[in-house]
């Protein structure tokens, strides 16, 4: 444990930096800011500065500590954090988690995942972290060495809106400035012994690589931090481009022909952006390159291209993404005349028409009309005088790929298939000329 008794007047640079980030985030009076308090010098200083600013800002202040049970000193750290909060009159939220030491991703990643899961349970509007400029430079180096793209190289932002939002008010300060602040204010903090263990990549970068880099290039840390900010700007512009390309290509269900008019780079950027919008991890570049190659090589063919966490599906001039393992199982729904029934992540819209689609009179005479999936023995006659065909034969004739068939919506009228998505209306339910009708439209 480290401490000092020397006391000096407030540090306007550190407090000004934190206040500026709060203002940029729009932290409002009455909102709660919770510090992710490890007990180390960085989060301890952040807690101290926020405690000084809360009266002026009108926000409530809390702190959360995650006990990982990995160090023999973990109980002492929890106690030190509680003492700090009690001394400042700050609400304290302790969380105990179990971390798998044999996690395939490694103990660092396992501990981080457990920590973030615990912090997600904190009742607050903003989570504040003690990351500083040296952390930013190390993060950029670490991600670049792992082959990160523009988004990963953007490292950390000082404000990440969300529920709760994330703040990193110390990103503009060097580690030395933070330690100097702590000593000047007589703060007490803990030292995590694992921070010196160079078996961990981040520690190796911090203790071996960065000192050499700074010796050769004295301004390396702030320069790398600025580069991270520029990468974040570039990533934001790529997101804006993806939104424009999505709109130009038809929206959520992309028009394949329009998509393929874009350059390979823009197609990959759009797919990558859409995957992240689904809350999933984007695939490595090589997979996206191969996916675009296959789309161009067979512009008319139905394709199902695995991309890690998602699958890229192309069929009948449309292209969409769905989670690996398929779309959510559609619910069976009884139709009572609604304009739309849910189906997977989309729905089936029932459009009023005249002389086309399903006979409105036949639907109204029915005892039960149900939207559901196919069933064993399903068959349908597409036109008067034509033979009744099995579901498999209907799909083969319509060119519907096998991977799409289980998700086709089927409208069953008194136990008989009246309409199958992508196939059509059964002959016995066809609307006569001039008769009121209903046209089912599958909206994916």
Helices and strands as residue ranges (DSSP letters): H 12-25, E 32-36, H 41-57, E 60-67, H 74-88, E 91-96, H 107-119, E 126-128, H 133-145, H 150-153, E 159-160, E 165-167, H 175-184, G 193-196, H 201-204, I 205-209, H 210-216, H 220-248, E 254-255, H 256-259, H 264-277, H 285-297, E 303-307, E 310-315, E 318-323, E 333-334, E 340-343, E 346-354, E 358-359, H 360-365, E 369-372, E 379-380, E 389-390, H 391-398, H 402-405, E 410-413, E 416-420, E 424-425, G 427-429, E 436-443
